[in-house]
Every structure is written in C-alpha cells, then in structure tokens.
Amino acid sequence: MPRYFAIAVILTFIGFAIIGKAMYIMTAKKTYWTQVASRLKRDSVSVKPTRGNILSSDGQLMASSIPEYKVFIDFQAGATDSLGNHKRDSLWEANIDTICYELNQIFPSRTAAEFKAHLLEGKRKVMKNGTVGARHWPIWPRRIDYNTFCEVHKLPVFCERPGVGGFHWEVFNSRRHPFGSLAWRTIGDVYVAKDSAKNGLELSYDSLLRGTNGLMHRRKVLSKYLDIPVLSPVDGCDIVTTIDVSMQDLAERAVIDELKEIGGEMGVAILMEVKTGDVKAIVNMSRAEDGEYYEMVNNAISYRCEPGSVFKVASFLVALDDGVVDTSYVIHTGSGVLEMHGRPMKDHNWRRGGYQDINVARALEVSSNIGVSHVIDKFYGSNPTRYVQGLYRVGIHEDLKLPLVGYHSPWIRMPDTKTTDRSKYWSKTTLPWMSIGYETQIAPINTVAFYNAIANDGKMMQPRFVKRLVKDGQVIKEFEPVVLKERIAKPQAIKTMQTILEHVVSQGLGRKAGSRLFKVAGKTGTAQVADQYGGYHSGTTRYWLSFAGYFPANDPRYTCIVCLKKSGLPASGGGMSGVVFHRISEGVMARNMKLSVEDARDEKSVFVPDVKAGEVAPADYVLNSLHIKKKPALATRNTPGDIIPDLTGMGASDAVYQLERRGVKAIVKGRGKVRSQSIYSGTAVKKGMTCELRLE
C-alpha cells in the first residue's frame, strides 16, 4: 500500500504539472505560439474545374467560360520591413496620386479623387483597429475581365508580390455568349455568384457541364504559400447542340420584324429537320416594358394554349385514319353560321355568305370551322372517347420527354375524366369546339412535332437539342435520333393529308407562306386567347396566330411553326405568321442553293474582267500592266461626229457623253450597260434629236 500510495502521489503531481504547463502556454506564451501558427498553415482548398462549352451544330461557341477577377488590397501586407521601418507608407505616399489617376483611366465612371478617398478609408481602418475587412479591401466593387485585370496589376505598388504590395485577387468562372441573345432561353444561363445553372441546356446538362472539383493542400511556410496538388479537377464536357447559328439568326430577325410591324406581344418560331427531329432554330421573343423584344421565357416548350385551326389537321387525320370520311365527302356549311347544340359556330367569312357546300379537302384549305366541327360531331358525337383516343393515336398528345426544364406536355382531356372544375366539364359543345382547336392546351413544340411526323410519312421523331458530348476533342457520347411513333396513321391517310396541306398553301388561306421557288405545305391558325377568367370578350380581344408546315413539300427537309400573339384586329394566321414562315423558309433554302458550274473558277486561272465599252484607256492601261490580252470588244470605236455611234455595251456616262457631244439629248432608263438605243447607229445626227438608252 505505501508503494501504491507513492505512485499515486507521483502521477498526481505529473498531472498537475501537465495542466500547469498547458495553462502557461495558453496564457503567458499565447502570443508566441500564435505567431508560430501564423507562419505555418496547412489548409485543404477545393479547386474548381472549367465548365464545359455549349457549341452549335457546326462547332461555333454559343456559351463558354472565361475567367473574371475581383481585385483587393491588403493594407497590412509588407507594411514594415525586417527592421520595423514603415516601408509601405512611403510607397503609398509617393504613388497614391498616380495609382488613383490610372484607376480613373481604367474605370472612368469613378474619379481619381473618389478612388483616393476610397483607398484611404481602407487604410485608416487598418491603422485604427486592424479591421480584418481592410486586409481584403476591394479596389473595384465588380468583377473585371482578364485584360482589365492586367492593366490594374501593372500599376505601382499593385505590381509587387502580394506579400509586399498587398495587391491580391479572386478568380471566378464567368459565362459568356459570343452570339449575344441568340437562342438565349434554349442555351440557358448560370447564376455566376452561386456557380449554379439557371435554365435551358445549362440546367438540363448541369452535371455534365460542371465537371468534378479537385483538391489542393495549401501550406504556409513563413510568408510564402506552397500549393500541393492532391486531386486534379476534371473539367466539364462540351455539348454540341443541333442549333444552326445562321438559321437561328434568320428566324429571330423574321419574328422580330413581324412583331414590330403588327405590334405583337409575343412570338415563337421552331425550325426542325424532318428526318432527324433536330431543332435547328428556336425563337422565344416577348415584348418588354421598353417596347423591345427579348428572350425572357421559353414559350416554345412551356406556353400551352388553345392552338386554333392548326389543330384541325389532327381532327381530320383521325377521321381519315378511321375511314369515316374521305376527301370527297360534302359538307353543307350554308351561309357561314350553324347552330351546334345551342351555340352558333361561325366561319371566318360568315358576313360574306359562307362557303355553302364544300368537301373535306376544301374545308381544310379554307379553314372552315363548320366543315371540321360538323364532321367530328356527326361521326364521333355518340362516342367522343373514340375521337380523343384517335388524337392520342396520331401523336398530337404525345409526351415528347424533352431534356429542357419547363416543358409541359399537352392537355387533352377524355370525356369520362372526373374534375371539380366546372369550366372543364364535358358537355355537348365540347367536342365540336375541341375539333377546331379550342378546349385543349398544347405547346408549339408539340404541334411542330406532329406536323413533322406528317412530313416524315407518319414517323414521329422526338425533337433533338443535343447531338453529342465531347471531352478533350473526343466524342464520349452520341445522342441518336429517337423515334416516338413509327406510324401515327395509315399511309393512305398520311398521303391524303400531305396533298391537302400542299393545297392549303397553293390554293387556300396559306398562300402568303408559299414560295415561287419550291413547294410548301402547311396550315394556318387563328384563335382567340382566353382572359384570366376563361372568357374571350372582356376588353380588347387577343389572338394567337400560327402557321405550321414543312418545305419543300415534294421532298420535305424542314418543318417549321410560327406563332404570334397580338391584341386587336386585324389578325390573320396566314397573313402574319405565314409571312414569317415564308421568310424563314426562303432564307433557309437560299443557303442550300447550288451555283451553276460556270460560276466555278480555278483560283490560279487568269481571266479578263468584265469591262464596259466606251472610254477604255484606263482599263486598257491596267490590263496591259497585268500582261492580260484585251478582248476586241474593248477597242475604241471611232465614229464621225455627225453620225450616231453604236453605244451598246457602254456604261451610262460614256454613252451620254458620246450623244451630247453630238448635240443629241439622252434619256437613260435602267442600270448597267447599254443594251439598246432608240436611234440606230449610223443614223445622221439632226438638230433636236432625242435618244433613249435602255440599260441592263
């Protein structure tokens, strides 16, 4: 027991000694060990990867990450030298005015005096109480690009090492769009401050674009930092989209021009490739408070509304596919007004006497409400479920499963669907009005996919926005075209509908969408837009104008839909949306035109430039200097002064000179070279003569 007691006492004294030593270190030696700790630090720092680029179908940058900088000054770094002298104070006093003047040149929105007051405020805070924030004092409140950063870094004091001059910075990855707002809502954007995706493809493919963070140990040894890489960051993948920059630009300009002309509120255009479903252009323009048009919401995929008459194609395709009618079936539309279950159904020309008796094909060509609703109500009125099932079958209700956040699939209700909303009850008038594009909710992307299926001989393709993923120049994943439905209707029904749609443009209401250079097929649509209470007649009526179709009709390559929203009359889907369709289709086809073989020249060949006849001395001098043998046509024509010369091939100035020097008055019509003259060459000059020159 005495030995045990002695050991316990010794251990107790050792414990008290340890506690005492710890207290001594925590109090008396606190300053010393704090200084030691500040000289040797080791932290784990996360290294952010570079976000992947978003490219157009031909490899042009549509969104890319570039570095941006926030610049700061540490007023304590290098403040004294090893002897305790205030070295930095003398540097500041000698250079402060120069620094502020140069900062004013770089950032003109702030004067040199304001810069000086701002910097001295940060310095005073350090001198007064050593404020931590003043060691990270912002020189400029916003981020700057690399070129501006380099200019600031060259200034006196700022050009020194961070531990000496105190100038330091933070690097951020900023997202830039080289083509500005082109396809803005589809490409998407990011929250730069949070480094997170906001919308569009940026959000849908965020995990692939973002990459994986790396890890680095940062150790401070004395006044220097040593960075030790532990895990390298993995940069994000590049995304190659289906967007064609030139087609996108063409479509945007066409939509904006028409919106400005008609005073529209909103415009949507989608251009798809028939065989693949590739979306080559997608436009979403909305009028802002300043009266200009910007891409603010992706209405092409999210704006579900009553589509109007473009929906009639789906209704008649169901009827043709079921075999209840054919194109020869005659409909009596009367004078353009027909009562249907207690409500008047009107054609657009009811004030002019209507269409009287027309067949099914003509009903679509002239977009007769009575013609379509009469057929659907007659053959499906006793079994409306069969009609709605037919709509589902032909693909107008198909969920496209788009990779874009915000997409809303179509809403077409079944007759036996239960609902507590009285406005959605199925009534006897529901079927006839649904058949002409009301009482349904469909986004433009679904409508264009449906028309694309008709152009593609019944095969429905999923709209494709991304073609492949690329990493370090290597393709790591291909997104193949996806077939949603192999056949939306019987081949004969599809063929019949293709013919009808072609006639809508050639001899129906869609003439303005057509072209003299190639065949176009499509359908117009004009629908009243319901107000917030579900009505159509409160205040100024708003219209949803559309044209959906494809071109060239005999060998479809592209499908396009144009939708415009405006208030008040006039309002015409064919006359307004059809015009935009016409501009887009002709612009797209013009890109694919092949030049004549005569236009091809060997770049190494020598050819004589086209030189007008007349005073050829200057051209003759140039050709002789280039050792090019001139053509005989360039020879000077020597004609007596009392005889009308041969003026063909001359320019206007030479021809007029030749006539007026002979006292003959000249009348010039057209541009280019003289092709004909009203007074034949060789005729004797008479006083008062007038010669008309036609130029081409």
Secondary structure as UniProt FT lines:
FT   HELIX           2..27
FT   TURN            28..29
FT   HELIX           30..39
FT   STRAND          40..47
FT   STRAND          54..55
FT   TURN            57..58
FT   STRAND          61..73
FT   TURN            77..78
FT   TURN            82..83
FT   HELIX           87..106
FT   TURN            108..109
FT   HELIX           112..129
FT   HELIX           132..136
FT   STRAND          137..138
FT   HELIX           146..153
FT   TURN            156..159
FT   HELIX           162..165
FT   STRAND          167..176
FT   TURN            178..183
FT   HELIX           184..187
FT   STRAND          190..191
FT   TURN            192..195
FT   STRAND          196..197
FT   HELIX           200..204
FT   HELIX           206..210
FT   STRAND          214..221
FT   TURN            222..223
FT   STRAND          224..231
FT   STRAND          238..241
FT   HELIX           245..262
FT   STRAND          266..273
FT   TURN            274..276
FT   STRAND          278..287
FT   TURN            289..290
FT   STRAND          293..294
FT   HELIX           299..302
FT   HELIX           308..311
FT   HELIX           312..322
FT   TURN            327..328
FT   STRAND          330..332
FT   TURN            334..335
FT   STRAND          337..340
FT   TURN            341..342
FT   STRAND          343..346
FT   TURN            348..349
FT   HELIX           350..352
FT   STRAND          357..359
FT   HELIX           360..365
FT   TURN            366..367
FT   HELIX           369..380
FT   TURN            381..382
FT   HELIX           384..394
FT   TURN            395..397
FT   TURN            405..406
FT   TURN            415..416
FT   HELIX           422..424
FT   TURN            428..429
FT   HELIX           430..435
FT   TURN            436..437
FT   STRAND          441..442
FT   HELIX           444..455
FT   TURN            456..458
FT   STRAND          460..461
FT   STRAND          466..471
FT   TURN            472..473
FT   STRAND          474..478
FT   STRAND          483..485
FT   HELIX           491..507
FT   TURN            509..510
FT   HELIX           511..513
FT   STRAND          521..529
FT   TURN            532..533
FT   STRAND          542..551
FT   TURN            553..554
FT   STRAND          558..567
FT   HELIX           573..577
FT   HELIX           578..591
FT   HELIX           597..599
FT   TURN            603..604
FT   HELIX           617..625
FT   TURN            626..627
FT   HELIX           632..634
FT   TURN            641..642
FT   TURN            648..649
FT   HELIX           652..660
FT   TURN            661..663
FT   STRAND          665..670
FT   STRAND          674..677
FT   TURN            681..682
FT   TURN            687..688
FT   STRAND          690..695
//
